[in-house]
Amino acid sequence: MDSPKPSLSPDAWQSTRALTGMATRVMGAENYLGRDAPQVGTPVGENRHEIFAVCPPAEALQMQLQEHTGAFIALHDVGATRQRSLLAELAAALRLPVQSLVIRRQGYGVTLATIPFIELPAAKGTPVRIYSGTDVDADSASRRPIGETLLAFGRLGVLLVPALPDHVLDGHFKPLRERLMTQPWSNRQLLLVPTASGVPALAELARRLVAGTTVAATTTPAAAHVGAIWSVIQGAWNIARGGPAAAPSTAPPPAPFTPYEDAGAAISEAMPLRPMPSPQGQRRDLDDEQISRYVQTCARIKGVIGCCIFDIARREPLAHAGRLRHGSALATQGAALIGTAAHAGGYFGGAVEHAETLVTLEHHMLLARVLHQQPTLAMLAVFDRKESNPLTLRAQLQRLEPILDAAGPAARAGSP
């Protein structure tokens, strides 16, 4: 005969309730999986992020990039001629791990594409990602659309252009031109970096690539090694993000290095890793009255043909005056000159927060400089060589500074 089971006393039963009285915390699935972050992909392990797709991988990537509008840099090696990818060289030089964004088939788990990237620490906010569209691991039908999608939705697209015959380069640019003209494209800045001298037609190829669009294609001097390439990328990133035209690193210019195994030591000494500037929206501190008054007064200086203040990142004229009627053309030329100064300053290790450049032509001179009152803006003055000279012009422009230094109506209204 089985013995009866001992019954729990009320006190013993009550003591077990302490184990069930703990507060339950309900975590949102999105937060738990890390999907609340503004970056693309769900983190699933160390240096690995995933996207599940029910459509072609390039289409899935585009939907993710349109939903998560974080700024990133897209690298593309035209013709894939480099012995080693720039992303791998940068990762080794900056001592950062190469991470992976994996696109997998929903329900089956089959890997459709793997996109490598590195994350650069940002001064504020979300780290800045650099994706390599050239090193995508996917089938041949998916590889090119994925690379083009990265260029289309980045804040800055970097094309590394080797010294190939003009007709070969033209063949590589045609599919990109077709994508730019027929598919969604939010990127407004392409940087074309020749990796060797001897690409004389690059400027014309760049012009044809973006003709009829709102995309700006900027060519740079030849950059044969990763240090020089990184310098021009840093300068272009500052302009693309709408910040000061300054290179984050003011270290001495890096020297070429060989072999590749020495990349980390060579670059880490010459170019210490600095936080990348965080992407920021456009900001207008100077009011319209100040800007308009400044350009109108500048246009009355003897010898000045035209003057324009413009937004550097957007290449958008805010005000212009003088005999040159097309403010958009002045803004475009001025932004190009500021960009050249920023690239040169980054390469030679000079701070270019208030970049200024003077171009002397046969009959005219062009003076472009970043406004220290608001570094997202710059001015371009065009003047006749016969009627003025740079020293006089600079002195007269300095006398106009109080117009921009003084608080505008908005600031005065808010002052006690």
VMD Tcl script that draws the C-alpha trace (Angstrom):
set ca {
  {0.00 0.00 0.00}
  {1.40 3.32 -1.06}
  {2.03 5.80 1.68}
  {0.15 9.09 1.38}
  {2.11 12.05 -0.04}
  {3.01 14.63 2.54}
  {0.96 17.77 2.18}
  {2.66 21.15 2.14}
  {1.84 23.42 5.01}
  {0.38 26.80 4.11}
  {3.61 28.44 5.16}
  {5.69 26.16 2.93}
  {3.39 26.79 -0.02}
  {3.51 30.53 0.47}
  {7.32 30.44 0.46}
  {7.32 29.11 -3.08}
  {5.40 32.14 -4.31}
  {8.46 34.28 -3.79}
  {9.99 32.55 -6.78}
  {7.09 33.57 -9.03}
  {6.71 37.10 -7.77}
  {9.55 38.48 -9.87}
  {8.63 41.29 -12.24}
  {8.45 40.21 -15.86}
  {10.11 42.49 -18.39}
  {8.67 42.26 -21.89}
  {11.35 43.16 -24.45}
  {10.33 44.30 -27.89}
  {11.50 41.88 -30.54}
  {13.02 44.68 -32.58}
  {15.06 45.98 -29.65}
  {16.12 42.51 -28.64}
  {17.41 41.73 -32.11}
  {19.09 45.10 -32.50}
  {16.73 46.19 -35.26}
  {15.98 49.51 -33.61}
  {19.43 50.72 -34.66}
  {19.52 52.96 -37.76}
  {22.00 50.66 -39.50}
  {21.14 48.09 -42.13}
  {20.93 44.44 -41.14}
  {20.29 42.53 -37.93}
  {23.41 41.75 -35.87}
  {23.62 37.96 -35.46}
  {27.18 37.48 -34.30}
  {30.55 39.09 -34.10}
  {31.05 41.29 -37.17}
  {28.07 39.72 -38.94}
  {24.71 41.24 -39.88}
  {21.87 39.63 -41.82}
  {18.99 40.54 -44.08}
  {16.32 37.97 -44.97}
  {14.90 38.43 -48.45}
  {12.02 37.07 -50.52}
  {13.21 38.94 -53.63}
  {16.50 39.37 -55.49}
  {19.30 40.50 -53.16}
  {19.85 43.90 -54.82}
  {16.15 44.69 -54.46}
  {16.17 43.61 -50.80}
  {19.23 45.75 -50.15}
  {17.59 48.77 -51.80}
  {14.50 48.44 -49.61}
  {16.70 48.28 -46.51}
  {18.73 51.32 -47.56}
  {15.58 53.30 -48.29}
  {14.14 52.41 -44.89}
  {17.32 53.00 -42.87}
  {18.61 56.28 -44.21}
  {21.93 56.29 -42.35}
  {24.79 57.87 -44.28}
  {27.55 55.62 -45.60}
  {30.39 55.59 -48.12}
  {30.32 53.20 -51.07}
  {33.58 52.07 -52.71}
  {33.73 50.74 -56.25}
  {36.85 49.64 -58.08}
  {36.18 50.21 -61.79}
  {37.32 47.10 -63.61}
  {38.44 45.48 -60.32}
  {42.11 45.87 -61.29}
  {43.64 46.35 -57.84}
  {45.68 43.44 -56.48}
  {44.02 43.85 -53.11}
  {40.74 45.58 -52.30}
  {40.87 49.08 -50.87}
  {38.51 48.03 -48.09}
  {40.93 45.34 -46.90}
  {43.80 47.81 -47.05}
  {41.87 50.38 -45.03}
  {40.83 47.77 -42.48}
  {44.42 46.68 -41.98}
  {45.70 50.25 -41.90}
  {43.09 51.49 -39.43}
  {43.13 48.24 -37.42}
  {39.42 47.63 -37.88}
  {37.72 44.29 -38.53}
  {36.09 43.62 -41.89}
  {32.42 42.94 -41.17}
  {29.82 41.22 -43.32}
  {26.26 42.07 -44.35}
  {24.74 38.75 -45.43}
  {21.56 38.58 -47.50}
  {19.79 35.23 -47.06}
  {16.71 33.61 -48.59}
  {13.71 33.85 -46.28}
  {12.60 30.43 -45.05}
  {15.53 28.52 -46.51}
  {18.54 30.29 -45.05}
  {20.46 30.09 -48.33}
  {23.06 32.85 -48.61}
  {22.38 35.04 -51.65}
  {25.10 37.65 -51.19}
  {27.76 38.76 -48.72}
  {28.77 42.43 -48.66}
  {31.95 43.39 -46.75}
  {32.20 46.67 -44.85}
  {34.06 48.42 -42.06}
  {32.65 50.77 -39.44}
  {34.49 53.97 -38.60}
  {33.83 55.52 -35.19}
  {31.88 58.76 -35.48}
  {32.42 61.83 -33.38}
  {28.71 61.73 -32.53}
  {25.95 59.25 -33.21}
  {26.02 56.23 -35.48}
  {29.36 54.91 -36.84}
  {30.03 55.57 -40.50}
  {30.07 52.45 -42.64}
  {32.22 51.97 -45.73}
  {30.85 49.28 -48.05}
  {32.76 47.70 -50.91}
  {30.55 47.01 -53.92}
  {33.47 45.44 -55.79}
  {34.10 42.71 -53.21}
  {30.51 41.46 -53.04}
  {30.33 37.65 -52.90}
  {27.32 36.72 -55.04}
  {26.47 35.17 -58.38}
  {27.39 37.15 -61.47}
  {23.80 38.28 -62.09}
  {23.52 39.86 -58.62}
  {27.00 41.28 -58.07}
  {26.77 44.33 -60.32}
  {23.24 45.42 -59.25}
  {24.30 45.25 -55.60}
  {27.36 47.41 -56.25}
  {25.26 49.95 -58.17}
  {22.65 50.01 -55.38}
  {25.33 50.88 -52.83}
  {26.55 53.75 -55.02}
  {22.97 54.93 -55.56}
  {22.04 55.26 -51.88}
  {25.32 56.24 -50.20}
  {26.10 59.76 -49.03}
  {29.37 59.53 -50.98}
  {30.29 57.18 -53.83}
  {33.98 56.60 -54.53}
  {35.03 55.22 -57.92}
  {38.64 54.03 -58.18}
  {39.59 54.46 -61.83}
  {42.64 52.62 -63.22}
  {44.66 53.66 -66.26}
  {42.63 51.76 -68.85}
  {41.94 52.73 -72.47}
  {39.17 55.29 -72.84}
  {36.81 52.92 -74.63}
  {37.23 50.31 -71.88}
  {36.42 52.84 -69.16}
  {33.47 54.07 -71.17}
  {32.18 50.48 -71.27}
  {32.40 50.26 -67.48}
  {30.61 53.60 -67.00}
  {27.69 52.93 -69.37}
  {25.78 50.50 -67.06}
  {26.23 52.93 -64.17}
  {24.94 55.78 -66.33}
  {21.90 53.69 -67.29}
  {21.19 52.92 -63.63}
  {21.54 56.58 -62.71}
  {19.06 57.66 -65.38}
  {16.42 54.94 -64.96}
  {16.40 53.77 -61.32}
  {16.03 55.48 -57.92}
  {19.22 57.33 -57.01}
  {19.55 59.50 -53.88}
  {23.34 59.94 -53.79}
  {24.41 63.42 -54.91}
  {28.19 63.09 -54.77}
  {30.50 60.82 -56.78}
  {34.26 61.03 -56.33}
  {36.36 59.68 -59.21}
  {39.88 58.85 -58.03}
  {42.43 57.81 -60.68}
  {44.76 55.21 -59.16}
  {47.52 56.01 -61.67}
  {48.46 58.82 -63.99}
  {47.47 58.53 -67.61}
  {43.66 58.88 -67.48}
  {43.34 62.11 -69.49}
  {39.72 61.56 -70.49}
  {38.46 61.05 -66.93}
  {36.98 64.54 -66.61}
  {35.01 64.08 -69.82}
  {33.87 60.59 -68.75}
  {32.73 62.04 -65.42}
  {30.82 64.81 -67.19}
  {29.02 62.34 -69.45}
  {28.26 60.04 -66.51}
  {26.17 62.62 -64.64}
  {25.00 64.87 -67.50}
  {21.37 65.85 -67.08}
  {21.19 64.78 -63.42}
  {21.56 66.47 -60.04}
  {24.58 64.31 -59.19}
  {27.98 65.99 -58.95}
  {30.99 63.99 -60.20}
  {34.33 65.29 -58.93}
  {37.68 64.07 -60.25}
  {40.83 64.18 -58.12}
  {44.55 64.08 -58.81}
  {46.04 60.60 -59.16}
  {46.26 58.68 -55.87}
  {48.44 55.62 -56.25}
  {48.40 54.27 -52.69}
  {45.89 53.79 -49.91}
  {47.12 56.76 -47.88}
  {46.52 59.23 -50.69}
  {43.14 57.67 -51.52}
  {42.06 57.86 -47.88}
  {43.04 61.53 -47.71}
  {40.83 62.53 -50.62}
  {37.95 60.42 -49.28}
  {38.17 62.20 -45.94}
  {38.11 65.61 -47.60}
  {35.18 64.68 -49.84}
  {33.25 63.21 -46.91}
  {33.36 66.53 -45.06}
  {31.91 68.29 -48.07}
  {29.32 65.57 -48.80}
  {28.02 65.57 -45.21}
  {27.55 69.34 -45.28}
  {30.26 70.14 -42.75}
  {33.47 72.15 -42.85}
  {35.74 71.50 -45.81}
  {38.41 69.99 -43.60}
  {40.18 66.66 -43.52}
  {39.71 64.86 -40.18}
  {43.39 63.99 -40.05}
  {46.08 66.63 -39.97}
  {48.95 64.16 -39.82}
  {51.86 64.40 -42.29}
  {51.13 62.89 -45.72}
  {51.59 59.13 -45.74}
  {54.26 57.59 -47.93}
  {53.63 54.68 -50.30}
  {54.32 51.31 -48.76}
  {55.26 47.86 -49.97}
  {54.59 45.07 -49.52}
  {50.92 44.95 -48.53}
  {51.73 43.15 -45.29}
  {53.24 46.40 -44.00}
  {50.04 48.39 -44.57}
  {48.97 48.48 -40.94}
  {52.28 49.76 -39.64}
  {52.79 52.30 -42.42}
  {49.36 53.94 -42.29}
  {48.74 53.71 -38.55}
  {51.88 55.75 -37.95}
  {51.16 58.35 -40.60}
  {47.37 58.54 -40.31}
  {46.03 57.77 -36.84}
  {42.40 56.75 -36.75}
  {40.22 59.74 -35.95}
  {36.44 59.71 -35.42}
  {34.70 60.47 -38.68}
  {32.47 63.54 -38.58}
  {28.87 62.52 -37.99}
  {26.40 63.07 -40.83}
  {24.43 66.21 -40.19}
  {21.61 68.06 -41.82}
  {21.98 71.37 -43.56}
  {22.15 74.32 -41.16}
  {21.58 78.00 -41.88}
  {22.97 80.35 -39.23}
  {23.34 83.39 -41.47}
  {20.01 84.89 -42.48}
  {18.98 85.85 -45.99}
  {19.31 89.58 -45.31}
  {22.96 89.26 -44.29}
  {23.84 87.06 -47.24}
  {22.08 89.28 -49.78}
  {23.59 92.46 -48.37}
  {27.08 90.92 -48.44}
  {26.98 89.85 -52.10}
  {25.39 93.15 -53.19}
  {28.15 95.12 -51.43}
  {30.84 92.77 -52.78}
  {29.58 93.25 -56.34}
  {30.17 97.02 -56.04}
  {33.90 96.58 -55.40}
  {35.93 97.88 -58.31}
  {36.87 95.10 -60.69}
  {34.37 92.52 -59.35}
  {32.33 90.92 -62.12}
  {30.23 88.67 -59.91}
  {29.90 87.39 -56.37}
  {28.00 84.42 -55.00}
  {27.43 82.76 -51.61}
  {26.50 79.11 -51.91}
  {25.89 75.91 -49.95}
  {29.02 73.79 -50.42}
  {27.43 70.35 -50.17}
  {24.41 71.10 -52.33}
  {26.24 73.45 -54.72}
  {23.20 75.66 -54.36}
  {23.45 79.46 -54.71}
  {21.88 81.35 -51.80}
  {22.51 84.82 -53.25}
  {24.52 86.29 -56.12}
  {25.05 89.69 -57.66}
  {27.00 91.30 -60.47}
  {27.16 90.95 -64.22}
  {27.24 87.15 -64.17}
  {23.60 86.16 -64.18}
  {23.78 82.42 -63.53}
  {24.20 81.86 -59.81}
  {24.04 78.08 -60.21}
  {27.14 78.14 -62.43}
  {29.00 80.27 -59.88}
  {28.00 77.88 -57.08}
  {29.14 74.85 -59.05}
  {32.52 76.38 -59.90}
  {33.02 77.64 -56.35}
  {32.20 74.27 -54.79}
  {34.65 72.58 -57.17}
  {37.41 74.99 -56.15}
  {36.69 74.49 -52.42}
  {36.68 70.73 -52.95}
  {40.06 70.87 -54.68}
  {41.49 72.91 -51.80}
  {40.08 70.42 -49.27}
  {41.54 67.44 -51.13}
  {44.94 69.08 -51.44}
  {44.92 70.10 -47.80}
  {44.03 66.58 -46.70}
  {46.80 65.07 -48.79}
  {49.51 67.47 -47.61}
  {48.37 67.36 -43.99}
  {47.19 70.95 -43.73}
  {44.09 72.07 -41.85}
  {41.57 73.50 -44.31}
  {38.68 74.48 -42.06}
  {38.60 77.89 -43.73}
  {39.88 76.88 -47.13}
  {40.63 79.63 -49.63}
  {41.82 79.21 -53.18}
  {42.76 81.74 -55.85}
  {42.77 80.85 -59.55}
  {44.45 83.18 -62.04}
  {43.19 83.08 -65.63}
  {44.20 85.15 -68.63}
  {41.61 87.86 -68.08}
  {39.99 87.00 -64.76}
  {40.73 85.85 -61.23}
  {38.52 83.64 -59.09}
  {38.67 83.77 -55.30}
  {36.74 81.09 -53.38}
  {36.76 80.70 -49.61}
  {34.77 79.00 -46.86}
  {32.89 81.38 -44.56}
  {34.22 81.03 -41.03}
  {30.90 82.37 -39.72}
  {29.20 79.26 -41.15}
  {31.54 76.62 -42.61}
  {28.78 74.91 -44.59}
  {28.73 77.99 -46.85}
  {31.35 79.56 -49.09}
  {31.71 82.51 -51.42}
  {33.11 82.94 -54.92}
  {34.22 86.32 -56.27}
  {35.11 86.74 -59.95}
  {37.00 89.90 -60.87}
  {38.81 91.47 -63.79}
  {42.62 91.19 -63.62}
  {43.08 94.59 -65.23}
  {41.01 96.46 -62.66}
  {41.97 94.79 -59.39}
  {44.55 92.60 -57.69}
  {44.32 89.87 -55.02}
  {45.81 91.92 -52.19}
  {43.40 94.80 -52.73}
  {40.45 92.46 -53.11}
  {41.26 90.57 -49.90}
  {41.58 93.82 -47.97}
  {38.23 95.04 -49.27}
  {36.56 91.71 -48.50}
  {37.89 91.88 -44.96}
  {36.19 95.24 -44.52}
  {32.90 93.54 -45.42}
  {33.24 90.86 -42.70}
  {31.13 92.81 -40.14}
  {28.11 92.23 -42.38}
  {28.40 88.49 -41.77}
  {29.72 88.76 -38.21}
  {26.81 90.86 -36.93}
  {23.75 89.08 -35.60}
  {20.97 88.93 -38.13}
  {17.31 89.85 -37.57}
  {16.48 86.38 -36.21}
  {19.28 86.53 -33.70}
  {18.44 90.11 -32.68}
  {14.79 89.18 -32.18}
  {15.76 86.47 -29.73}
  {18.27 88.62 -27.84}
  {17.26 90.31 -24.55}
}
mol new
graphics top color blue
foreach p $ca { graphics top sphere $p radius 0.5 }
foreach p [lrange $ca 0 end-1] q [lrange $ca 1 end] { graphics top cylinder $p $q radius 0.2 }
display resetview
